[in-house]
Amino acid sequence: MIFIATIALTSYLVLIIYIVLGIRKYRPECPTAKNERSNLTRFSVLIPCRNEEERLQSLFQSIKELEYDTSCFQLMFIDDHSDDATYEMISNFQKENDRLNIKVLKNDRPPGKKSALTCGIDRSEFEHIITTDADCHLPENWLYGYDQHLKKRTSSMVIGPVVYQQPNNFLEQFQHDDFLSLQAVTITTAMWKNPILCNGANLCYRKEDFYRVGGFKEHEKVQSGDDVLLMESFLVNGLGVDLIGNKTLPVITQPARSWKELLHQRRRWSSKTYGSANKINHILLIVIILYSLLYTSVIVAAFIDIKYMEIIFLLVISKWVLDYLMFSSLERKISINLCYRKMLQSSCLYPLWIILLGTNSINKSYIWKRKKH
């Protein structure tokens, strides 16, 4: 059993070293002073929405607080066949904020986030597209961050950070920490010049390049993947994908409200992995699953023989220390505050969650926005 624990810790140690070294390569610059902001890049901000009436208010408030010349960006809300008050709420927001360039569209294609985004891109005014989600809160200097990045680098696609809101209970804490680990992998693989993750809640790309890769056609049968699989299409076609080079605050999104909702969300996300052709993605997944299986086997053994409790204690403390190294490196890069004491609980549970998620994902169907897929 000691041999199994050693293999588990060694595999996880190698993974954490890889991640930490990648994060340390990331050196975002501080934003430029406001009086130096001129010749602004023009953006079309796309926000697909389906049944979001309970989550829109935070987005509305953050939009009103955006610091950017209103003539240099447009907001495009695309209602994706909502059956609640989403469309009416967006229309009212448009009327109440006529100083902003807001368009409210209805997706005239079959329902789905990709078709909604394509609908918006086809009708957008500006060359640079930024996508976000209806349940997000945007940092006030969000658009300036992209503007300053694009003035220094000719990126076809720019990846921005996304985090969950500050947690209020264990479910939210677990999601918060889990999502941060995905952000760590996002930054690491981008810095090693082989990005495997990005998030459509904070993503920028050129409209011309979107059409050049055929939009979402290559993966149109995969319900999810409007971000990761599109990024892979950019990479396959030799287009540059970069991590945002400015130290702007991340976009904040809202967590799932129940464990059941979280499982369905992760099932939907796993469809991106099935559709991904990136080998690094699969290698990292194998390492995490291997570690989780070994970790779980030690716990099962401890129920059979109490003497293995010492090994469990060693695994838990070692994993928390390694997670601390990863998250502390990340904390300094994307301006977030962490409570490492609370992270100990989610750190212990995470390997068991991976096993549960893996077995649960055998059933590829899921419920998203009140519809079964």
Number of C-alpha atoms within 10 A of each C-alpha: 12 10 7 14 19 14 16 21 19 13 15 21 16 11 16 19 14 16 24 22 15 21 26 15 13 18 12 15 15 11 15 12 7 11 6 7 12 10 9 16 18 19 24 25 23 26 24 26 27 23 19 21 19 12 15 19 18 17 18 20 12 14 16 12 12 16 14 17 14 13 12 15 23 20 22 23 26 26 26 26 19 18 14 13 13 21 24 13 15 23 15 10 15 19 11 10 12 9 10 17 15 20 17 18 19 17 23 13 13 11 14 18 21 24 21 26 23 20 20 27 23 10 12 20 16 17 16 24 24 25 21 22 22 25 22 25 25 27 18 18 17 19 24 22 22 23 21 20 21 19 12 9 13 12 19 22 27 24 27 28 23 26 23 22 17 16 15 8 8 13 16 20 21 21 21 22 25 17 16 20 16 16 22 23 26 24 30 26 20 22 20 15 14 17 24 23 22 27 21 19 27 22 23 27 22 18 21 13 17 20 13 13 20 12 22 21 12 12 18 15 10 17 15 21 27 23 21 21 25 22 28 21 20 22 17 11 12 11 17 16 22 22 24 25 22 22 17 24 20 20 21 22 23 19 21 16 10 10 12 10 15 16 19 21 15 15 23 22 16 18 17 20 18 10 15 17 14 14 11 13 17 15 11 13 13 12 16 18 17 18 22 19 17 19 23 17 14 21 19 12 15 16 11 10 10 10 11 18 15 11 18 19 11 14 20 17 15 15 19 20 15 19 22 17 15 22 23 16 18 23 14 13 20 19 12 14 10 15 9 16 9 13 20 19 15 20 22 17 12 15 20 17 15 17 17 12 17 15 10 14 19 9 9 12 13 17 15 14 11 11 7 9 10
